[in-house]
Amino acid sequence: MSDKPESNEQHRDPEAKKNRPTPSRRQQEQARRRPLVPEDRKTAKAEARAEMRRERNYIRERMMEGDERYLPARDVGPQRRYIRDYVDARYSFGELLIPIALVILLVSLFIQNVQVQAYSTYVIYVLLGLVVLDGFIIHFTLKKKMSDKFGAENLQRGNTFYAIMRSIQLRMLRTPRALVGRREYPN
């Protein structure tokens, strides 16, 4: 009961006769007829779930590889691609923010020394200041480079926010995945 013709019909000569009459519409419809509700609903549901999972995994893989067709709307376009490549090529203080903050949190939980906790607070403030400074550097550098490449009047809104948010994320957790190595800046 499939839509596919039999294997001997696939390779026959188009000029040769088929040695049987053309089936009527009724016969063709009956040959394709399937029940509306599957006989084993549990198995059908499990198969549908597995198919959806495979499709989601396929889409996720394409998205992580940077395929434009599967990216979310915020990541699509040549300007966003340029920003991703530029941010991924550089080292930034934002990448250190989360790991250092976790270490300081653990240190402050287990070491009850007031002086150690005060120094850890200073370290967090210094790191936050460096992240803000790094954000300004990214903003001005990217704005100049992108104005030269795409034209100042053609720049998208939100490019700075997009670049700073990407620079704060850990490199291994960025979506889409970093496609360039360190210091491989885009042209």
Contact map, one row per residue, 1 for C-alpha under 8 A:
1110000000000000000000000000001111000000000000000000000000000000000000000000000000000000000000000000000000000000000000000000000000000000000000000000000000000000000000000000000000000000000
1111100000000000000000000000001100000000000000000000000000000000000000000000000000000000000000000000000000000000000000000000000000000000000000000000000000000000000000000000000000000000000
1111100000000000000000000000000100000000000000000000000000000000000000000000000000000000000000000000000000000000000000000000000000000000000000000000000000000000000000000000000000000000000
0111110000000000000000000000000000000000000000000000000000000000000000000000000000000000000000000000000000000000000000000000000000000000000000000000000000000000000000000000000000000000000
0111111011000000000000000000000000000000000000000000000000000000000000000000000000000000000000000000000000000000000000000000000000000000000000000000000000000000000000000000000000000000000
0001111111000000000000000000000000000000000000000000000000000000000000000000000000000000000000000000000000000000000000000000000000000000000000000000000000000000000000000000000000000000000
0000111111100000000000000000000000000000000000000000000000000000000000000000000000000000000000000000000000000000000000000000000000000000000000000000000000000000000000000000000000000000000
0000011111110000000000000000000000000000000000000000000000000000000000000000000000000000000000000000000000000000000000000000000000000000000000000000000000000000000000000000000000000000000
0000111111110000000000000000000000000000000000000000000000000000000000000000000000000000000000000000000000000000000000000000000000000000000000000000000000000000000000000000000000000000000
0000111111110000000000000000000000000000000000000000000000000000000000000000000000000000000000000000000000000000000000000000000000000000000000000000000000000000000000000000000000000000000
0000001111111000000000000000000000000000000000000000000000000000000000000000000000000000000000000000000000000000000000000000000000000000000000000000000000000000000000000000000000000000000
0000000111111101000000000000000000000000000000000000000000000000000000000000000000000000000000000000000000000000000000000000000000000000000000000000000000000000000000000000000000000000000
0000000000111111000000000000000000000000000000000000000000000000000000000000000000000000000000000000000000000000000000000000000000000000000000000000000000000000000000000000000000000000000
0000000000011111100000000000000000000000000000000000000000000000000000000000000000000000000000000000000000000000000000000000000000000000000000000000000000000000000000000000000000000000000
0000000000001111100000000000000000000000000000000000000000000000000000000000000000000000000000000000000000000000000000000000000000000000000000000000000000000000000000000000000000000000000
0000000000011111110000000000000000000000000000000000000000000000000000000000000000000000000000000000000000000000000000000000000000000000000000000000000000000000000000000000000000000000000
0000000000000111111000000000000000000000000000000000000000000000000000000000000000000000000000000000000000000000000000000000000000000000000000000000000000000000000000000000000000000000000
0000000000000001111110000000000000000000000000000000000000000000000000000000000000000000000000000000000000000000000000000000000000000000000000000000000000000000000000000000000000000000000
0000000000000000111110000000000000000000000000000000000000000000000000000000000000000000000000000000000000000000000000000000000000000000000000000000000000000000000000000000000000000000000
0000000000000000011111000000000000000000000000000000000000000000000000000000000000000000000000000000000000000000000000000000000000000000000000000000000000000000000000000000000000000000000
0000000000000000011111100000000000000000000000000000000000000000000000000000000000000000000000000000000000000000000000000000000000000000000000000000000000000000000000000000000000000000000
0000000000000000000111110000000000000000000000000000000000000000000000000000000000000000000000000000000000000000000000000000000000000000000000000000000000000000000000000000000000000000000
0000000000000000000011111011000000000000000000000000000000000000000000000000000000000000000000000000000000000000000000000000000000000000000000000000000000000000000000000000000000000000000
0000000000000000000001111111000000000000000000000000000000000000000000000000000000000000000000000000000000000000000000000000000000000000000000000000000000000000000000000000000000000000000
0000000000000000000000111111100000000000000000000000000000000000000000000000000000000000000000000000000000000000000000000000000000000000000000000000000000000000000000000000000000000000000
0000000000000000000000011111110000000000000000000000000000000000000000000000000000000000000000000000000000000000000000000000000000000000000000000000000000000000000000000000000000000000000
0000000000000000000000111111111000000000000000000000000000000000000000000000000000000000000000000000000000000000000000000000000000000000000000000000000000000000000000000000000000000000000
0000000000000000000000111111111100000000000000000000000000000000000000000000000000000000000000000000000000000000000000000000000000000000000000000000000000000000000000000000000000000000000
0000000000000000000000001111111110000000000000000000000000000000000000000000000000000000000000000000000000000000000000000000000000000000000000000000000000000000000000000000000000000000000
0000000000000000000000000111111110000000000000000000000000000000000000000000000000000000000000000000000000000000000000000000000000000000000000000000000000000000000000000000000000000000000
1100000000000000000000000011111110000000000000000000000000000000000000000000000000000000000000000000000000000000000000000000000000000000000000000000000000000000000000000000000000000000000
1110000000000000000000000001111111000000000000000000000000000000000000000000000000000000000000000000000000000000000000000000000000000000000000000000000000000000000000000000000000000000000
1000000000000000000000000000111111100000000000000000000000000000000000000000000000000000000000000000000000000000000000000000000000000000000000000000000000000000000000000000000000000000000
1000000000000000000000000000000111110000000000000000000000000000000000000000000000000000000000000000000000000000000000000000000000000000000000000000000000000000000000000000000000000000000
0000000000000000000000000000000011111110000000000000000000000000000000000000000000000000000000000000000000000000000000000000000000000000000000000000000000000000000000000000000000000000000
0000000000000000000000000000000001111100000000000000000000000000000000000000000000000000000000000000000000000000000000000000000000000000000000000000000000000000000000000000000000000000000
0000000000000000000000000000000000111110100000000000000000000000000000000000000000000000000000000000000000000000000000000000000000000000000000000000000000000000000000000000000000000000000
0000000000000000000000000000000000111111100100000000000000000000000000000000000000000000000000000000000000000000000000000000000000000000000000000000000000000000000000000000000000000000000
0000000000000000000000000000000000101111100000000000000000000000000000000000000000000000000000000000000000000000000000000000000000000000000000000000000000000000000000000000000000000000000
0000000000000000000000000000000000000111111100000000000000000000000000000000000000000000000000000000000000000000000000000000000000000000000000000000000000000000000000000000000000000000000
0000000000000000000000000000000000001111111110000000000000000000000000000000000000000000000000000000000000000000000000000000000000000000000000000000000000000000000000000000000000000000000
0000000000000000000000000000000000000001111111000000000000000000000000000000000000000000000000000000000000000000000000000000000000000000000000000000000000000000000000000000000000000000000
0000000000000000000000000000000000000001111111100000000000000000000000000000000000000000000000000000000000000000000000000000000000000000000000000000000000000000000000000000000000000000000
0000000000000000000000000000000000000101111111110000000000000000000000000000000000000000000000000000000000000000000000000000000000000000000000000000000000000000000000000000000000000000000
0000000000000000000000000000000000000000111111111000000000000000000000000000000000000000000000000000000000000000000000000000000000000000000000000000000000000000000000000000000000000000000
0000000000000000000000000000000000000000011111111100000000000000000000000000000000000000000000000000000000000000000000000000000000000000000000000000000000000000000000000000000000000000000
0000000000000000000000000000000000000000001111111110000000000000000000000000000000000000000000000000000000000000000000000000000000000000000000000000000000000000000000000000000000000000000
0000000000000000000000000000000000000000000111111111000000000000000000000000000000000000000000000000000000000000000000000000000000000000000000000000000000000000000000000000000000000000000
0000000000000000000000000000000000000000000011111111100000000000000000000000000000000000000000000000000000000000000000000000000000000000000000000000000000000000000000000000000000000000000
0000000000000000000000000000000000000000000001111111110000000000000000000000000000000000000000000000000000000000000000000000000000000000000000000000000000000000000000000000000000000000000
0000000000000000000000000000000000000000000000111111111000000000000000000000000000000000000000000000000000000000000000000000000000000000000000000000000000000000000000000000000000000000000
0000000000000000000000000000000000000000000000011111111100000000000000000000000000000000000000000000000000000000000000000000000000000000000000000000000000000000000000000000000000000000000
0000000000000000000000000000000000000000000000001111111110000000000000000000000000000000000000000000000000000000000000000000000000000000000000000000000000000000000000000000000000000000000
0000000000000000000000000000000000000000000000000111111111000000000000000000000000000000000000000000000000000000000000000000000000000000000000000000000000000000000000000000000000000000000
0000000000000000000000000000000000000000000000000011111111100000000000000000000000000000000000000000000000000000000000000000000000000000000000000000000000000000000000000000000000000000000
0000000000000000000000000000000000000000000000000001111111110000000000000000000000000000000000000000000000000000000000000000000000000000000000000000000000000000000000000000000000000000000
0000000000000000000000000000000000000000000000000000111111111000000000000000000000000000000000000000000000000000000000000000000000000000000000000000000000000000000000000000000000000000000
0000000000000000000000000000000000000000000000000000011111111100000000000000000000000000000000000000000000000000000000000000000000000000000000000000000000000000000000000000000000000000000
0000000000000000000000000000000000000000000000000000001111111110000001000000000000000000000000000000000000000000000000000000000000000000000000000000000000000000000000000000000000000000000
0000000000000000000000000000000000000000000000000000000111111111000001000000000000000000000000000000000000000000000000000000000000000000000000000000000000000000000000000000000000000000000
0000000000000000000000000000000000000000000000000000000011111111100000000000000000000000000000000000000000000000000000000000000000000000000000000000000000000000000000000000000000000000000
0000000000000000000000000000000000000000000000000000000001111111111001000000000000000000000000000000000000000000000000000000000000000000000000000000000000000000000000000000000000000000000
0000000000000000000000000000000000000000000000000000000000111111111101100000000000000000000000000000000000000000000000000000000000000000000000000000000000000000000000000000001100000000000
0000000000000000000000000000000000000000000000000000000000011111111000000000000000000000000000000000000000000000000000000000000000000000000000000000000000000000000000000000001110000000000
0000000000000000000000000000000000000000000000000000000000001111111000000000000000000000000000000000000000000000000000000000000000000000000000000000000000000000000000000000000110100000000
0000000000000000000000000000000000000000000000000000000000000111111101100000000000000000000000000000000000000000000000000000000000000000000000000000000000000000000000000000000110100000000
0000000000000000000000000000000000000000000000000000000000000111111111100000000000000000000000000000000000000000000000000000000000000000000000000000000000000000000000000000000000000000000
0000000000000000000000000000000000000000000000000000000000000010011111100001100000000000000000000000000000000000000000000000000000000000000000000000000000000000000000000000000000000000000
0000000000000000000000000000000000000000000000000000000000000000001111100000000000000000000000000000000000000000000000000000000000000000000000000000000000000000000000000000000000000000000
0000000000000000000000000000000000000000000000000000000000110110011111110000000000000000000000000000000000000000000000000000000000000000000000000000000000000000000000000000000000000000000
0000000000000000000000000000000000000000000000000000000000000010011111111111000000000000000000000000000000000000000000000000000000000000000000000000000000000000000000000000000100000000000
0000000000000000000000000000000000000000000000000000000000000000000001111111000000000000000000000000000000000000000000000000000000000000000000000000000000000000000000000000000000000000000
0000000000000000000000000000000000000000000000000000000000000000000000111111000000000000000000000000000000000000000000000000000000000000000000000000000000000000000000000000000000000000000
0000000000000000000000000000000000000000000000000000000000000000000000111111000000000000000000000000000000000000000000000000000000000000000000000000000000000000000000000000000000000000000
0000000000000000000000000000000000000000000000000000000000000000000000111111100110000000000000000000000000000000000000000000000000000000000000000000000000000000000000000000000000000000000
0000000000000000000000000000000000000000000000000000000000000000000100111111110110000000000000000000000000000000000000000000000000000000000000000000000000000000000000000000000000000000000
0000000000000000000000000000000000000000000000000000000000000000000100000011111110000000000000000000000000000000000000000000000000000000000000000000000000000000000000000000000000000000000
0000000000000000000000000000000000000000000000000000000000000000000000000001111111000000000000000000000000000000000000000000000000000000000000000000000000000000000000000000000000000000000
0000000000000000000000000000000000000000000000000000000000000000000000000000111111100000000000000000000000000000000000000000000000000000000000000100010000110000000000000000000000000000000
0000000000000000000000000000000000000000000000000000000000000000000000000011111111110000000000000000000000000000000000000000000000000000000000000000000000000010000000000000000000000000000
0000000000000000000000000000000000000000000000000000000000000000000000000011111111111000000000000000000000000000000000000000000000000000000000000000000000000000000000000000000000000000000
0000000000000000000000000000000000000000000000000000000000000000000000000000011111111100000000000000000000000000000000000000000000000000000000000000000000000000000000000000000000000000010
0000000000000000000000000000000000000000000000000000000000000000000000000000001111111110000000000000000000000000000000000000000000000000000001000000000000000010011000000000000000000000000
0000000000000000000000000000000000000000000000000000000000000000000000000000000111111111000000000000000000000000000000000000000000000000000000000000000000000000001001000000000001000000000
0000000000000000000000000000000000000000000000000000000000000000000000000000000011111111100000000000000000000000000000000000000000000000000000000000000000000000000000000000000001110000110
0000000000000000000000000000000000000000000000000000000000000000000000000000000001111111110000000000000000000000000000000000000000000000000000000000000000000000000000000000000000000000110
0000000000000000000000000000000000000000000000000000000000000000000000000000000000111111111000000000000000000000000000000000000000000000000000000000000000000000001001100000000000000000000
0000000000000000000000000000000000000000000000000000000000000000000000000000000000011111111000000000000000000000000000000000000000000000000000000000000000000000000000100010000001111100000
0000000000000000000000000000000000000000000000000000000000000000000000000000000000001111111000000000000000000000000000000000000000000000000000000000000000000000000000000000000000011111100
0000000000000000000000000000000000000000000000000000000000000000000000000000000000000111111100000000000000000000000000000000000000000000000000000000000000000000000000000000000000000110100
0000000000000000000000000000000000000000000000000000000000000000000000000000000000000011111110100000000000000000000000000000000000000000000000000000000000000000000000000000000000000100000
0000000000000000000000000000000000000000000000000000000000000000000000000000000000000000011111110000000000000000000000000000000000100100000000000000000000000000000000110000000000000000000
0000000000000000000000000000000000000000000000000000000000000000000000000000000000000000001111111000000000000000000000000000001001100100000000000000000000000000000000010000000000000000000
0000000000000000000000000000000000000000000000000000000000000000000000000000000000000000000111111100000000000000000000000000000000100100000000000000000000000000000000111100000000000000000
0000000000000000000000000000000000000000000000000000000000000000000000000000000000000000001111111110000000000000000000000000000000000000000000000000000000000000000000111110000000000000000
0000000000000000000000000000000000000000000000000000000000000000000000000000000000000000000111111111000000000000000000000000000000000000000000000000000000000000000000000100000000000000000
0000000000000000000000000000000000000000000000000000000000000000000000000000000000000000000011111111100000000000000000000000001100100000000000000000000000000000000000010000000000000000000
0000000000000000000000000000000000000000000000000000000000000000000000000000000000000000000001111111110000000000000000000000000000000000000000000000000000000000000000000100000000000000000
0000000000000000000000000000000000000000000000000000000000000000000000000000000000000000000000111111111000000000000000000000000000000000000000000000000000000000000000000000000000000000000
0000000000000000000000000000000000000000000000000000000000000000000000000000000000000000000000011111111100000000000000000001000000000000000000000000000000000000000000000000000000000000000
0000000000000000000000000000000000000000000000000000000000000000000000000000000000000000000000001111111110000000000000000001000000000000000000000000000000000000000000000000000000000000000
0000000000000000000000000000000000000000000000000000000000000000000000000000000000000000000000000111111111000000000000000000000000000000000000000000000000000000000000000000000000000000000
0000000000000000000000000000000000000000000000000000000000000000000000000000000000000000000000000011111111100000000000000000000000000000000000000000000000000000000000000000000000000000000
0000000000000000000000000000000000000000000000000000000000000000000000000000000000000000000000000001111111110000000000010000000000000000000000000000000000000000000000000000000000000000000
0000000000000000000000000000000000000000000000000000000000000000000000000000000000000000000000000000111111111000000000000000000000000000000000000000000000000000000000000000000000000000000
0000000000000000000000000000000000000000000000000000000000000000000000000000000000000000000000000000011111111100000000000000000000000000000000000000000000000000000000000000000000000000000
0000000000000000000000000000000000000000000000000000000000000000000000000000000000000000000000000000001111111110000010000000000000000000000000000000000000000000000000000000000000000000000
0000000000000000000000000000000000000000000000000000000000000000000000000000000000000000000000000000000111111111000110010000000000000000000000000000000000000000000000000000000000000000000
0000000000000000000000000000000000000000000000000000000000000000000000000000000000000000000000000000000011111111000000000000000000000000000000000000000000000000000000000000000000000000000
0000000000000000000000000000000000000000000000000000000000000000000000000000000000000000000000000000000001111111000000000000000000000000000000000000000000000000000000000000000000000000000
0000000000000000000000000000000000000000000000000000000000000000000000000000000000000000000000000000000000111111100110000000000000000000000000000000000000000000000000000000000000000000000
0000000000000000000000000000000000000000000000000000000000000000000000000000000000000000000000000000000000011111110110000000000000000000000000000000000000000000000000000000000000000000000
0000000000000000000000000000000000000000000000000000000000000000000000000000000000000000000000000000000000000011111110000000000000000000000000000000000000000000000000000000000000000000000
0000000000000000000000000000000000000000000000000000000000000000000000000000000000000000000000000000000000000001111111000000000000000000000000000000000000000000000000000000000000000000000
0000000000000000000000000000000000000000000000000000000000000000000000000000000000000000000000000000000000000000111111100000000000000000000000000000000000000000000000000000000000000000000
0000000000000000000000000000000000000000000000000000000000000000000000000000000000000000000000000000000000010011111111110000000000000000000000000000000000000000000000000000000000000000000
0000000000000000000000000000000000000000000000000000000000000000000000000000000000000000000000000000000000110011111111111000000000000000000000000000000000000000000000000000000000000000000
0000000000000000000000000000000000000000000000000000000000000000000000000000000000000000000000000000000000000000011111111100000000000000000000000000000000000000000000000000000000000000000
0000000000000000000000000000000000000000000000000000000000000000000000000000000000000000000000000000000000000000001111111110000000000000000000000000000000000000000000000000000000000000000
0000000000000000000000000000000000000000000000000000000000000000000000000000000000000000000000000000000100010000000111111111000000000000000000000000000000000000000000000000000000000000000
0000000000000000000000000000000000000000000000000000000000000000000000000000000000000000000000000000000000000000000011111111100000000000000000000000000000000000000000000000000000000000000
0000000000000000000000000000000000000000000000000000000000000000000000000000000000000000000000000000000000000000000001111111110000000000000000000000000000000000000000000000000000000000000
0000000000000000000000000000000000000000000000000000000000000000000000000000000000000000000000000000000000000000000000111111111000000000000000000000000000000000000000000000000000000000000
0000000000000000000000000000000000000000000000000000000000000000000000000000000000000000000000000001100000000000000000011111111100000000000000000000000000000000000000000000000000000000000
0000000000000000000000000000000000000000000000000000000000000000000000000000000000000000000000000000000000000000000000001111111110000000000000000000000000000000000000000000000000000000000
0000000000000000000000000000000000000000000000000000000000000000000000000000000000000000000000000000000000000000000000000111111111000000000000000000000000000000000000000000000000000000000
0000000000000000000000000000000000000000000000000000000000000000000000000000000000000000000010001000000000000000000000000011111111100000000000000000000000000000000000000000000000000000000
0000000000000000000000000000000000000000000000000000000000000000000000000000000000000000000000001000000000000000000000000001111111110000000000000000000000000000000000000000000000000000000
0000000000000000000000000000000000000000000000000000000000000000000000000000000000000000000000000000000000000000000000000000111111111000000000000000000000000000000000000000000000000000000
0000000000000000000000000000000000000000000000000000000000000000000000000000000000000000000010000000000000000000000000000000011111111100000000000000000000000000000000000000000000000000000
0000000000000000000000000000000000000000000000000000000000000000000000000000000000000000000111001000000000000000000000000000001111111110000000000000000000000000000000010000000000000000000
0000000000000000000000000000000000000000000000000000000000000000000000000000000000000000000000000000000000000000000000000000000111111111000000000000000000000000000000000000000000000000000
0000000000000000000000000000000000000000000000000000000000000000000000000000000000000000000000000000000000000000000000000000000011111111100000000000000000000000000000000000000000000000000
0000000000000000000000000000000000000000000000000000000000000000000000000000000000000000000111000000000000000000000000000000000001111111110000000000000000000000000000000000000000000000000
0000000000000000000000000000000000000000000000000000000000000000000000000000000000000000000000000000000000000000000000000000000000111111111000000000000000000000000100000000000000000000000
0000000000000000000000000000000000000000000000000000000000000000000000000000000000000000000000000000000000000000000000000000000000011111111100000000000000000000000000000000000000000000000
0000000000000000000000000000000000000000000000000000000000000000000000000000000000000000000000000000000000000000000000000000000000001111111110000000000000000000000000000000000000000000000
0000000000000000000000000000000000000000000000000000000000000000000000000000000000000000000000000000000000000000000000000000000000000111111111000000000000000001001100000000000000000000000
0000000000000000000000000000000000000000000000000000000000000000000000000000000000000000000000000000000000000000000000000000000000000011111111100000000000000001001100000000000000000000000
0000000000000000000000000000000000000000000000000000000000000000000000000000000000000000000000000000000000000000000000000000000000000001111111110000000000000000000000000000000000000000000
0000000000000000000000000000000000000000000000000000000000000000000000000000000000000000000000000000000000000000000000000000000000000000111111111000000000000000000000000000000000000000000
0000000000000000000000000000000000000000000000000000000000000000000000000000000000100000000000000000000000000000000000000000000000000000011111111100000000000001000000000000000000000000000
0000000000000000000000000000000000000000000000000000000000000000000000000000000000000000000000000000000000000000000000000000000000000000001111111110000000000000000000000000000000000000000
0000000000000000000000000000000000000000000000000000000000000000000000000000000000000000000000000000000000000000000000000000000000000000000111111111000000000000000000000000000000000000000
0000000000000000000000000000000000000000000000000000000000000000000000000000000000000000000000000000000000000000000000000000000000000000000011111111100000000000000000000000000000000000000
0000000000000000000000000000000000000000000000000000000000000000000000000000001000000000000000000000000000000000000000000000000000000000000001111111111100100000000000000000000000000000000
0000000000000000000000000000000000000000000000000000000000000000000000000000000000000000000000000000000000000000000000000000000000000000000000111111111110100000000000000000000000000000000
0000000000000000000000000000000000000000000000000000000000000000000000000000000000000000000000000000000000000000000000000000000000000000000000011111111100000000000000000000000000000000000
0000000000000000000000000000000000000000000000000000000000000000000000000000000000000000000000000000000000000000000000000000000000000000000000001111111000000000000000000000000000000000000
0000000000000000000000000000000000000000000000000000000000000000000000000000001000000000000000000000000000000000000000000000000000000000000000000111111101100000000000000000000000000000000
0000000000000000000000000000000000000000000000000000000000000000000000000000000000000000000000000000000000000000000000000000000000000000000000000111111111100000000000000000000000000000000
0000000000000000000000000000000000000000000000000000000000000000000000000000000000000000000000000000000000000000000000000000000000000000000000000111011111100000000000000000000000000000000
0000000000000000000000000000000000000000000000000000000000000000000000000000000000000000000000000000000000000000000000000000000000000000000000000010001111100000000000000000000000000000000
0000000000000000000000000000000000000000000000000000000000000000000000000000000000000000000000000000000000000000000000000000000000000000000000000000011111110000000000000000000000000000000
0000000000000000000000000000000000000000000000000000000000000000000000000000001000000000000000000000000000000000000000000000000000000000000000000110011111111010000000000000000000000000000
0000000000000000000000000000000000000000000000000000000000000000000000000000001000000000000000000000000000000000000000000000000000000000000000000000000001111110000000000000000000000000000
0000000000000000000000000000000000000000000000000000000000000000000000000000000000000000000000000000000000000000000000000000000000000000000000000000000000111110000000000000000000000000000
0000000000000000000000000000000000000000000000000000000000000000000000000000000000000000000000000000000000000000000000000000000000000000000000000000000000011111110000000000000000000000000
0000000000000000000000000000000000000000000000000000000000000000000000000000000100100000000000000000000000000000000000000000000000000000000000000000000000111111111000000000000000000000000
0000000000000000000000000000000000000000000000000000000000000000000000000000000000000000000000000000000000000000000000000000000000000000011001000000000000000111111100000000000000000000000
0000000000000000000000000000000000000000000000000000000000000000000000000000000000000000000000000000000000000000000000000000000000000000000000000000000000000111111110000000000000000000000
0000000000000000000000000000000000000000000000000000000000000000000000000000000000100000000000000000000000000000000000000000000000000000000000000000000000000111111111000000000000000000000
0000000000000000000000000000000000000000000000000000000000000000000000000000000000110010000000000000000000000000000000000000000000000000011000000000000000000011111111100000000000000000000
0000000000000000000000000000000000000000000000000000000000000000000000000000000000000000000000000000000000000000000000000000000000000010011000000000000000000001111111110000000000000000000
0000000000000000000000000000000000000000000000000000000000000000000000000000000000000000000000000000000000000000000000000000000000000000000000000000000000000000111111111000000000000000000
0000000000000000000000000000000000000000000000000000000000000000000000000000000000010010000000000000000000000000000000000000000000000000000000000000000000000000011111111000010000000000000
0000000000000000000000000000000000000000000000000000000000000000000000000000000000000011000101100000000000000000000000000000000000000000000000000000000000000000001111111100000000000000000
0000000000000000000000000000000000000000000000000000000000000000000000000000000000000000000111101000000000000000000000000000000000100000000000000000000000000000000111111100000000000000000
0000000000000000000000000000000000000000000000000000000000000000000000000000000000000000000001100000000000000000000000000000000000000000000000000000000000000000000011111110110000000000000
0000000000000000000000000000000000000000000000000000000000000000000000000000000000000000000001110100000000000000000000000000000000000000000000000000000000000000000000111111110000000000000
0000000000000000000000000000000000000000000000000000000000000000000000000000000000000001000000100000000000000000000000000000000000000000000000000000000000000000000000001111110011000000000
0000000000000000000000000000000000000000000000000000000000000000000000000000000000000000000000000000000000000000000000000000000000000000000000000000000000000000000000000111110011000000000
0000000000000000000000000000000000000000000000000000000000000000000000000000000000000000000000000000000000000000000000000000000000000000000000000000000000000000000000001111111010000000000
0000000000000000000000000000000000000000000000000000000000000000000000000000000000000000000000000000000000000000000000000000000000000000000000000000000000000000000001001111111111000000000
0000000000000000000000000000000000000000000000000000000000000011000000000000000000000000000000000000000000000000000000000000000000000000000000000000000000000000000000000000111111000000000
0000000000000000000000000000000000000000000000000000000000000011110000100000000000000000000000000000000000000000000000000000000000000000000000000000000000000000000000000000011111000000000
0000000000000000000000000000000000000000000000000000000000000001110000000000000000000000000000000000000000000000000000000000000000000000000000000000000000000000000000000011111111100000000
0000000000000000000000000000000000000000000000000000000000000000000000000000000000011001000000000000000000000000000000000000000000000000000000000000000000000000000000000011011111111000000
0000000000000000000000000000000000000000000000000000000000000000110000000000000000001001000000000000000000000000000000000000000000000000000000000000000000000000000000000000000011111000000
0000000000000000000000000000000000000000000000000000000000000000000000000000000000001001100000000000000000000000000000000000000000000000000000000000000000000000000000000000000001111101100
0000000000000000000000000000000000000000000000000000000000000000000000000000000000000001100000000000000000000000000000000000000000000000000000000000000000000000000000000000000001111111000
0000000000000000000000000000000000000000000000000000000000000000000000000000000000000001111000000000000000000000000000000000000000000000000000000000000000000000000000000000000000011111100
0000000000000000000000000000000000000000000000000000000000000000000000000000000000000000110000000000000000000000000000000000000000000000000000000000000000000000000000000000000000001111100
0000000000000000000000000000000000000000000000000000000000000000000000000000000000000000100000000000000000000000000000000000000000000000000000000000000000000000000000000000000000011111110
0000000000000000000000000000000000000000000000000000000000000000000000000000000000001100110000000000000000000000000000000000000000000000000000000000000000000000000000000000000000010111111
0000000000000000000000000000000000000000000000000000000000000000000000000000000001001100000000000000000000000000000000000000000000000000000000000000000000000000000000000000000000000001111
0000000000000000000000000000000000000000000000000000000000000000000000000000000000000000000000000000000000000000000000000000000000000000000000000000000000000000000000000000000000000000111
